[in-house]
């Protein structure tokens, strides 16, 4: 059956979260920590990125660890570090390579488009608006809005209902094997896996991607073919 709709993940699919977080980490090191060598700065950035676990780690626990382990000029408390993150993190946000062009091409092909993302409502909607992506989409589903998270099958069914398409007419594009590809495949949505940091989970039975891509612009030739 032909493709009539595409669902997109947000973080590290439409928004380059890797870049965004790396730049935030650099800002924090330069503004809040004691002066360190270039080599130590790179080590601290690598530690912050690894400990953040691609954004899947609970933020309060992560911030507490940073408070204990980083060489601060003045050690912040949890509220102070949380405010610093909320004030500065999204100032570094940028769209993934080819994201806007890909969405423009999808619209030119008369496809219905949706975003389906886990996260707090105000944070995820803020990302979408800061990147100027909202006008491209027919529906935007944030887990915080409906209290359902990927890979719960209900969140994908909600997306289909809002798009007005069947599962076999819809594909999903995302970087996370379980949340974007396997979860959607369980209700019949074909997955296009955007290869980023995640490897395929050995415990995921079935639900493998329909196709794999390394850049978003590869999606258009895939659809046209």
KASULQUI-V518150 format. One record per pair of residues at least 4 apart in sequence whose ideal C-beta (glycine too) atoms are under 8 Angstrom apart, sorted by the first residue. I is the first residue (numbers start at 0). J is the second residue. If there is no record, write none. Layout:
# KASULQUI-V518150
I/J, I/J
This chain:
# KASULQUI-V518150
0/165, 0/167, 0/168, 1/168, 2/110, 2/168, 2/169, 2/170, 2/222, 3/110, 3/111, 3/164, 3/168, 3/169, 4/110, 4/111, 4/112, 4/113, 4/162, 4/164, 4/168, 4/169, 4/170, 5/105, 5/110, 5/111, 5/112, 5/113, 5/169, 5/170, 5/171, 5/172, 5/218, 5/222, 6/112, 6/113, 6/114, 6/115, 6/155, 6/158, 6/162, 6/169, 6/170, 6/171, 6/172, 6/183, 6/188, 7/12, 7/13, 7/112, 7/113, 7/114, 7/115, 7/171, 7/172, 7/173, 8/12, 8/13, 8/114, 8/115, 8/116, 8/171, 8/172, 8/173, 8/174, 8/175, 8/178, 8/179, 8/193, 9/13, 9/14, 9/114, 9/116, 9/118, 9/123, 9/126, 9/127, 10/14, 10/16, 10/54, 10/116, 10/118, 10/126, 10/174, 11/15, 11/16, 11/17, 11/53, 11/95, 11/174, 11/175, 11/193, 11/195, 11/196, 12/95, 12/172, 12/173, 12/174, 12/179, 12/193, 12/215, 13/94, 13/95, 13/98, 13/114, 13/130, 13/132, 14/19, 14/92, 14/93, 14/94, 14/95, 14/98, 14/126, 14/130, 15/19, 15/93, 15/94, 15/95, 15/96, 16/20, 16/53, 16/54, 17/21, 17/48, 17/195, 17/196, 18/22, 18/91, 18/93, 19/23, 19/88, 19/89, 19/91, 19/92, 19/93, 20/24, 20/47, 20/48, 20/51, 20/54, 20/88, 20/91, 21/25, 21/44, 21/48, 22/26, 22/91, 23/27, 23/84, 23/87, 23/88, 23/91, 24/28, 24/43, 24/44, 24/47, 24/48, 25/29, 25/40, 25/44, 26/30, 26/87, 26/91, 27/31, 27/32, 27/47, 27/83, 27/87, 28/32, 28/35, 28/40, 28/43, 28/44, 31/69, 31/71, 31/72, 31/73, 31/75, 31/83, 32/43, 32/69, 32/70, 32/71, 32/72, 33/70, 33/71, 33/72, 35/39, 35/40, 35/43, 35/70, 36/40, 37/41, 38/42, 39/43, 40/44, 41/45, 42/46, 43/47, 43/69, 44/48, 45/49, 46/50, 46/68, 47/51, 47/65, 50/56, 50/61, 50/64, 50/65, 51/56, 51/61, 52/56, 53/196, 53/197, 56/60, 56/61, 57/61, 58/62, 58/81, 58/84, 59/63, 59/77, 59/81, 60/64, 61/65, 62/66, 62/77, 62/80, 62/81, 62/84, 63/67, 63/77, 64/68, 65/69, 65/80, 66/71, 66/74, 66/75, 66/76, 66/77, 66/80, 71/75, 75/79, 75/80, 75/83, 76/80, 77/81, 78/82, 79/83, 80/84, 81/85, 82/86, 83/87, 84/88, 86/90, 87/91, 88/92, 89/125, 89/126, 89/129, 92/126, 92/129, 92/130, 93/130, 94/98, 94/99, 94/130, 94/132, 95/215, 96/214, 96/215, 96/216, 97/101, 97/214, 97/215, 97/216, 98/102, 98/130, 98/132, 98/215, 99/103, 99/132, 100/104, 100/216, 101/105, 101/215, 101/216, 101/218, 101/219, 102/106, 102/112, 102/132, 102/135, 103/107, 103/135, 104/108, 104/219, 105/110, 105/112, 105/135, 105/218, 105/219, 105/222, 106/110, 106/112, 106/135, 108/219, 108/222, 108/223, 110/222, 111/137, 111/162, 111/163, 111/164, 112/135, 112/136, 112/137, 113/136, 113/137, 113/138, 113/139, 113/140, 113/158, 113/161, 113/162, 114/127, 114/132, 114/136, 114/138, 114/139, 114/140, 114/141, 115/140, 115/149, 115/154, 115/155, 115/158, 115/171, 116/123, 116/140, 116/141, 116/142, 116/149, 117/141, 117/142, 117/148, 117/149, 117/178, 118/122, 118/123, 118/141, 118/142, 118/143, 119/123, 119/141, 119/143, 120/124, 120/141, 120/143, 120/144, 121/125, 121/143, 122/126, 122/143, 123/127, 123/141, 123/143, 124/128, 124/139, 124/141, 125/129, 126/130, 127/132, 127/133, 127/139, 128/132, 128/133, 132/136, 133/139, 137/161, 137/162, 138/158, 138/161, 138/162, 140/144, 140/145, 140/154, 140/157, 140/158, 140/161, 141/145, 142/146, 142/147, 142/148, 142/149, 142/154, 145/154, 145/157, 147/151, 147/153, 147/154, 147/157, 148/154, 148/178, 149/154, 149/155, 149/175, 149/178, 149/179, 149/182, 150/154, 150/177, 150/178, 150/181, 150/182, 150/183, 150/185, 151/182, 152/156, 152/182, 152/185, 152/186, 153/157, 154/158, 155/159, 155/166, 155/171, 155/182, 155/183, 155/186, 155/188, 156/160, 156/186, 157/161, 158/162, 158/169, 159/164, 159/165, 159/166, 159/169, 159/186, 159/188, 162/169, 164/168, 164/169, 165/169, 166/186, 166/187, 166/188, 167/187, 167/189, 169/188, 169/189, 170/188, 170/189, 170/190, 170/191, 170/209, 171/179, 171/180, 171/183, 171/188, 171/189, 171/190, 171/191, 172/179, 172/190, 172/191, 172/193, 172/212, 172/215, 172/218, 173/178, 173/179, 173/180, 173/190, 173/191, 173/192, 173/193, 174/179, 174/192, 174/193, 174/194, 174/195, 174/196, 174/197, 175/179, 175/180, 175/197, 176/180, 176/181, 176/192, 176/197, 176/198, 176/199, 176/200, 176/203, 177/181, 177/182, 177/200, 177/203, 178/182, 179/183, 179/190, 179/192, 180/184, 180/190, 180/192, 180/206, 180/207, 180/208, 181/185, 181/190, 181/200, 181/203, 181/205, 181/206, 181/207, 182/206, 183/188, 183/189, 183/190, 183/206, 184/188, 184/189, 184/190, 184/205, 184/206, 184/207, 185/205, 185/206, 189/209, 190/206, 190/208, 190/209, 191/208, 191/209, 191/210, 191/211, 191/212, 191/218, 191/221, 192/208, 192/210, 192/211, 192/212, 193/212, 193/213, 193/215, 194/211, 194/212, 194/213, 199/203, 199/207, 203/207, 210/221, 212/217, 212/218, 212/221, 213/217, 217/221, 218/222, 219/223, 220/224
